[in-house]
């Protein structure tokens, strides 16, 4: 697939609307073009499951293996997930 429009950019979104008609989201290209997103999603699910099971040593190890730019957001997501279940992440 060739890049055409960034739907998060207002100017490009307006152009896409002109060319394609009103479109809220671009067609789903599946995981073919972005397999890293599936890997990130699966990793997050495993981390969440381990946190909910109270395996904080495993959680810390998995978070340490993440790229630096993902660590802070992942920790916040894990804290929220555990908190939503009425527990505290240590």
Secondary structure, 3 states (H helix, E strand, C coil): CCCCCCCCCHHHHHHHHHHHCCCCCCCCCCCCCCHHHHHHHHHHHHHHHHHHCCCHHHHHHHHHCCCHHHHHHHHHHHHHHHHHCCCCCC
